[in-house]
Amino acid sequence: MIEEELQHRIKSALTLLVDGYPFKVGDLTFGCKGKTHLSVTGWTNNNLLENVTKRSALGELEDIKSLFSKMVEASKELSEFIKGRQVEYYLGYD
């Protein structure tokens, strides 16, 4: 995703998050619970749930955190939005 598109998606996400709607930005989905929590969900690369191990899940969660950190660095609006919020990271399986 190019930086300009990322900025636009983040701005759209922040608008919807305030109203409690989740929003997908790149490979992550953001959700908001009130003014104190922000959830960041990424999806496992494993096709079979039995292939998900504790080690692989923790590695994928680190990837999710890293990607989110890059988004925060790239967006002043997102950086401001998360101030005072507890960020919760999730690894989803579809």
Backbone as JSON Lines, residues from 0, in Angstrom:
{"i":0,"aa":"M","n":[0.86,-1.17,0.0],"ca":[0.0,0.0,0.0],"c":[0.91,1.23,0.0]}
{"i":1,"aa":"I","n":[0.65,2.15,-0.91],"ca":[1.48,3.35,-0.99],"c":[1.11,4.3,0.16]}
{"i":2,"aa":"E","n":[2.06,5.15,0.5],"ca":[1.9,6.02,1.67],"c":[0.66,6.91,1.59]}
{"i":3,"aa":"E","n":[0.38,7.47,0.42],"ca":[-0.78,8.35,0.27],"c":[-2.08,7.58,0.52]}
{"i":4,"aa":"E","n":[-2.15,6.38,-0.02],"ca":[-3.34,5.55,0.2],"c":[-3.47,5.15,1.67]}
{"i":5,"aa":"L","n":[-2.33,4.83,2.3],"ca":[-2.32,4.48,3.72],"c":[-2.85,5.64,4.55]}
{"i":6,"aa":"Q","n":[-2.39,6.84,4.28],"ca":[-2.84,8.02,5.01],"c":[-4.36,8.2,4.88]}
{"i":7,"aa":"H","n":[-4.86,8.02,3.67],"ca":[-6.3,8.16,3.42],"c":[-7.08,7.1,4.19]}
{"i":8,"aa":"R","n":[-6.61,5.85,4.17],"ca":[-7.29,4.75,4.87],"c":[-7.29,5.0,6.38]}
{"i":9,"aa":"I","n":[-6.17,5.48,6.9],"ca":[-6.09,5.75,8.34],"c":[-7.06,6.86,8.72]}
{"i":10,"aa":"K","n":[-7.13,7.92,7.94],"ca":[-8.07,9.01,8.23],"c":[-9.51,8.51,8.21]}
{"i":11,"aa":"S","n":[-9.84,7.66,7.23],"ca":[-11.18,7.08,7.16],"c":[-11.45,6.21,8.38]}
{"i":12,"aa":"A","n":[-10.45,5.42,8.77],"ca":[-10.59,4.54,9.93],"c":[-10.87,5.34,11.18]}
{"i":13,"aa":"L","n":[-10.13,6.41,11.39],"ca":[-10.29,7.2,12.61],"c":[-11.69,7.81,12.69]}
{"i":14,"aa":"T","n":[-12.22,8.21,11.56],"ca":[-13.58,8.76,11.52],"c":[-14.59,7.72,11.97]}
{"i":15,"aa":"L","n":[-14.45,6.5,11.47],"ca":[-15.4,5.43,11.81],"c":[-15.16,4.86,13.21]}
{"i":16,"aa":"L","n":[-13.92,4.81,13.64],"ca":[-13.6,4.26,14.95],"c":[-14.25,5.06,16.07]}
{"i":17,"aa":"V","n":[-14.31,6.35,15.92],"ca":[-14.93,7.21,16.93],"c":[-16.39,6.8,17.15]}
{"i":18,"aa":"D","n":[-17.04,6.34,16.09],"ca":[-18.44,5.91,16.18],"c":[-18.57,4.42,16.52]}
{"i":19,"aa":"G","n":[-17.45,3.75,16.78],"ca":[-17.49,2.36,17.2],"c":[-17.46,1.33,16.09]}
{"i":20,"aa":"Y","n":[-17.2,1.76,14.85],"ca":[-17.14,0.83,13.73],"c":[-15.71,0.36,13.48]}
{"i":21,"aa":"P","n":[-15.52,-0.94,13.26],"ca":[-14.18,-1.43,12.91],"c":[-13.84,-1.02,11.48]}
{"i":22,"aa":"F","n":[-12.54,-0.98,11.17],"ca":[-12.12,-0.57,9.83],"c":[-10.81,-1.25,9.48]}
{"i":23,"aa":"K","n":[-10.74,-1.76,8.26],"ca":[-9.54,-2.45,7.78],"c":[-8.59,-1.44,7.13]}
{"i":24,"aa":"V","n":[-7.34,-1.49,7.56],"ca":[-6.28,-0.66,6.99],"c":[-5.14,-1.59,6.61]}
{"i":25,"aa":"G","n":[-4.96,-1.8,5.33],"ca":[-3.94,-2.75,4.88],"c":[-4.27,-4.14,5.37]}
{"i":26,"aa":"D","n":[-3.33,-4.77,6.06],"ca":[-3.52,-6.13,6.57],"c":[-4.07,-6.16,7.99]}
{"i":27,"aa":"L","n":[-4.39,-5.01,8.55],"ca":[-4.88,-4.94,9.93],"c":[-6.29,-4.4,9.98]}
{"i":28,"aa":"T","n":[-7.02,-4.83,11.01],"ca":[-8.35,-4.29,11.26],"c":[-8.32,-3.6,12.61]}
{"i":29,"aa":"F","n":[-8.76,-2.34,12.65],"ca":[-8.8,-1.57,13.88],"c":[-10.22,-1.59,14.43]}
{"i":30,"aa":"G","n":[-10.32,-1.64,15.74],"ca":[-11.6,-1.53,16.42],"c":[-11.42,-0.67,17.64]}
{"i":31,"aa":"C","n":[-12.5,-0.07,18.1],"ca":[-12.4,0.85,19.22],"c":[-13.5,0.55,20.23]}
{"i":32,"aa":"K","n":[-13.12,0.49,21.5],"ca":[-14.09,0.33,22.58],"c":[-14.01,1.58,23.44]}
{"i":33,"aa":"G","n":[-14.94,2.45,23.27],"ca":[-14.95,3.68,24.04],"c":[-13.74,4.55,23.7]}
{"i":34,"aa":"K","n":[-13.31,5.32,24.68],"ca":[-12.19,6.23,24.46],"c":[-10.9,5.72,25.09]}
{"i":35,"aa":"T","n":[-10.93,4.47,25.58],"ca":[-9.77,3.98,26.3],"c":[-9.08,2.79,25.65]}
{"i":36,"aa":"H","n":[-9.69,2.16,24.67],"ca":[-9.12,0.96,24.06],"c":[-9.13,1.03,22.54]}
{"i":37,"aa":"L","n":[-8.1,0.46,21.95],"ca":[-8.04,0.29,20.5],"c":[-7.57,-1.13,20.25]}
{"i":38,"aa":"S","n":[-8.32,-1.87,19.46],"ca":[-7.89,-3.23,19.12],"c":[-7.27,-3.21,17.73]}
{"i":39,"aa":"V","n":[-6.22,-3.98,17.59],"ca":[-5.52,-4.13,16.31],"c":[-5.47,-5.63,16.02]}
{"i":40,"aa":"T","n":[-6.15,-6.04,14.96],"ca":[-6.23,-7.46,14.63],"c":[-5.54,-7.72,13.3]}
{"i":41,"aa":"G","n":[-4.69,-8.72,13.3],"ca":[-4.08,-9.23,12.09],"c":[-4.5,-10.67,11.94]}
{"i":42,"aa":"W","n":[-4.28,-11.25,10.8],"ca":[-4.77,-12.6,10.52],"c":[-3.61,-13.55,10.3]}
{"i":43,"aa":"T","n":[-3.74,-14.75,10.85],"ca":[-2.69,-15.74,10.72],"c":[-2.47,-16.14,9.26]}
{"i":44,"aa":"N","n":[-1.25,-16.49,8.94],"ca":[-0.91,-16.95,7.6],"c":[-1.18,-18.44,7.43]}
{"i":45,"aa":"N","n":[-1.5,-19.13,8.53],"ca":[-1.74,-20.57,8.49],"c":[-3.15,-20.87,7.98]}
{"i":46,"aa":"N","n":[-3.23,-21.82,7.06],"ca":[-4.53,-22.22,6.53],"c":[-5.24,-23.2,7.45]}
{"i":47,"aa":"L","n":[-4.48,-23.95,8.22],"ca":[-5.05,-24.95,9.12],"c":[-4.77,-24.55,10.56]}
{"i":48,"aa":"L","n":[-5.81,-24.52,11.36],"ca":[-5.67,-24.1,12.75],"c":[-4.7,-24.99,13.52]}
{"i":49,"aa":"E","n":[-4.67,-26.29,13.19],"ca":[-3.77,-27.19,13.91],"c":[-2.29,-26.88,13.63]}
{"i":50,"aa":"N","n":[-2.01,-26.07,12.61],"ca":[-0.63,-25.67,12.32],"c":[-0.18,-24.44,13.11]}
{"i":51,"aa":"V","n":[-1.1,-23.83,13.84],"ca":[-0.76,-22.66,14.65],"c":[-0.19,-23.15,15.98]}
{"i":52,"aa":"T","n":[1.04,-22.77,16.24],"ca":[1.68,-23.11,17.51],"c":[1.82,-21.85,18.34]}
{"i":53,"aa":"K","n":[2.16,-22.02,19.57],"ca":[2.38,-20.86,20.44],"c":[3.5,-19.99,19.86]}
{"i":54,"aa":"R","n":[4.56,-20.64,19.41],"ca":[5.7,-19.91,18.85],"c":[5.31,-19.15,17.58]}
{"i":55,"aa":"S","n":[4.56,-19.81,16.68],"ca":[4.18,-19.14,15.43],"c":[3.19,-18.0,15.71]}
{"i":56,"aa":"A","n":[2.28,-18.22,16.65],"ca":[1.31,-17.17,17.0],"c":[2.01,-15.95,17.59]}
{"i":57,"aa":"L","n":[2.97,-16.19,18.48],"ca":[3.71,-15.06,19.07],"c":[4.52,-14.32,18.01]}
{"i":58,"aa":"G","n":[5.1,-15.06,17.07],"ca":[5.82,-14.42,15.97],"c":[4.91,-13.56,15.11]}
{"i":59,"aa":"E","n":[3.72,-14.08,14.81],"ca":[2.77,-13.3,14.01],"c":[2.25,-12.09,14.77]}
{"i":60,"aa":"L","n":[2.08,-12.22,16.08],"ca":[1.68,-11.06,16.88],"c":[2.76,-9.98,16.87]}
{"i":61,"aa":"E","n":[4.01,-10.39,16.91],"ca":[5.12,-9.42,16.81],"c":[5.08,-8.71,15.45]}
{"i":62,"aa":"D","n":[4.76,-9.45,14.4],"ca":[4.64,-8.84,13.07],"c":[3.5,-7.82,13.04]}
{"i":63,"aa":"I","n":[2.4,-8.15,13.71],"ca":[1.25,-7.24,13.78],"c":[1.65,-5.96,14.52]}
{"i":64,"aa":"K","n":[2.33,-6.11,15.64],"ca":[2.78,-4.95,16.42],"c":[3.74,-4.09,15.61]}
{"i":65,"aa":"S","n":[4.63,-4.73,14.89],"ca":[5.61,-4.01,14.07],"c":[4.92,-3.23,12.96]}
{"i":66,"aa":"L","n":[3.98,-3.86,12.28],"ca":[3.25,-3.19,11.21],"c":[2.45,-2.01,11.76]}
{"i":67,"aa":"F","n":[1.8,-2.2,12.9],"ca":[1.05,-1.11,13.51],"c":[1.96,0.04,13.9]}
{"i":68,"aa":"S","n":[3.12,-0.28,14.46],"ca":[4.09,0.77,14.83],"c":[4.51,1.59,13.62]}
{"i":69,"aa":"K","n":[4.72,0.92,12.49],"ca":[5.07,1.64,11.26],"c":[3.94,2.56,10.83]}
{"i":70,"aa":"M","n":[2.69,2.11,10.99],"ca":[1.55,2.95,10.64],"c":[1.48,4.17,11.56]}
{"i":71,"aa":"V","n":[1.76,3.97,12.85],"ca":[1.75,5.08,13.8],"c":[2.83,6.1,13.44]}
{"i":72,"aa":"E","n":[4.0,5.61,13.06],"ca":[5.1,6.5,12.66],"c":[4.75,7.28,11.39]}
{"i":73,"aa":"A","n":[3.99,6.67,10.5],"ca":[3.65,7.29,9.23],"c":[2.47,8.26,9.33]}
{"i":74,"aa":"S","n":[1.7,8.18,10.4],"ca":[0.49,8.99,10.51],"c":[0.44,9.76,11.82]}
{"i":75,"aa":"K","n":[0.54,11.06,11.71],"ca":[0.44,11.93,12.89],"c":[-0.95,11.79,13.52]}
{"i":76,"aa":"E","n":[-1.99,11.64,12.67],"ca":[-3.35,11.51,13.18],"c":[-3.53,10.24,14.01]}
{"i":77,"aa":"L","n":[-2.98,9.14,13.52],"ca":[-3.08,7.88,14.26],"c":[-2.28,7.97,15.56]}
{"i":78,"aa":"S","n":[-1.12,8.58,15.51],"ca":[-0.3,8.77,16.7],"c":[-1.07,9.55,17.77]}
{"i":79,"aa":"E","n":[-1.75,10.59,17.37],"ca":[-2.54,11.4,18.31],"c":[-3.74,10.6,18.82]}
{"i":80,"aa":"F","n":[-4.37,9.83,17.93],"ca":[-5.57,9.08,18.29],"c":[-5.29,8.04,19.37]}
{"i":81,"aa":"I","n":[-4.13,7.41,19.34],"ca":[-3.86,6.33,20.3],"c":[-3.35,6.83,21.65]}
{"i":82,"aa":"K","n":[-3.03,8.11,21.75],"ca":[-2.58,8.65,23.03],"c":[-3.67,8.45,24.08]}
{"i":83,"aa":"G","n":[-3.28,7.86,25.21],"ca":[-4.22,7.64,26.29],"c":[-5.09,6.4,26.11]}
{"i":84,"aa":"R","n":[-4.88,5.66,25.04],"ca":[-5.64,4.43,24.78],"c":[-4.75,3.22,25.02]}
{"i":85,"aa":"Q","n":[-5.36,2.17,25.51],"ca":[-4.68,0.9,25.63],"c":[-4.84,0.18,24.3]}
{"i":86,"aa":"V","n":[-3.72,-0.18,23.67],"ca":[-3.76,-0.88,22.39],"c":[-3.68,-2.37,22.68]}
{"i":87,"aa":"E","n":[-4.67,-3.11,22.16],"ca":[-4.74,-4.55,22.34],"c":[-4.52,-5.21,20.98]}
{"i":88,"aa":"Y","n":[-3.64,-6.19,20.92],"ca":[-3.31,-6.85,19.67],"c":[-3.94,-8.24,19.65]}
{"i":89,"aa":"Y","n":[-4.5,-8.59,18.5],"ca":[-5.15,-9.88,18.33],"c":[-4.66,-10.55,17.06]}
{"i":90,"aa":"L","n":[-4.6,-11.87,17.13],"ca":[-4.28,-12.68,15.96],"c":[-5.54,-13.47,15.62]}
{"i":91,"aa":"G","n":[-6.11,-13.16,14.46],"ca":[-7.35,-13.8,14.06],"c":[-7.1,-14.97,13.11]}
{"i":92,"aa":"Y","n":[-8.06,-15.85,13.07],"ca":[-8.03,-16.99,12.15],"c":[-9.34,-16.97,11.38]}
{"i":93,"aa":"D","n":[-9.24,-17.01,10.07],"ca":[-10.45,-16.93,9.25],"c":[-10.75,-18.28,8.66]}
